[in-house]
């Protein structure tokens, strides 16, 4: 995978309009994946601790 990945979104709801465009490099995709993985692992630990305290 070479270069940046790019996507765009245009959304209109009621009278509001929203446009967004994102460019992410391969290193950025790895960083995003690591961040999401750590959030999921941390939330699993919190849920387990909450269940154990009951």
NORWO-V30989 format. One record per backbone hydrogen bond with DSSP energy under -1.0 kcal/mol. CO is the residue of the C=O (numbers start at 1). NH is the residue of the N-H. Records with the same first field share a line. If there is no record, write none. Layout:
CO->NH ; NH
This chain:
5->24
7->22
9->20
11->18
13->16
16->13
18->11
20->9
22->7
24->5
25->29
26->30
27->31
28->32
29->33
30->34
31->35
32->36
33->37
34->38
35->39
36->40
37->41
38->42
39->43
40->44
41->45
42->46
43->47
44->48
45->49
46->50
47->51
48->52
49->53
51->54
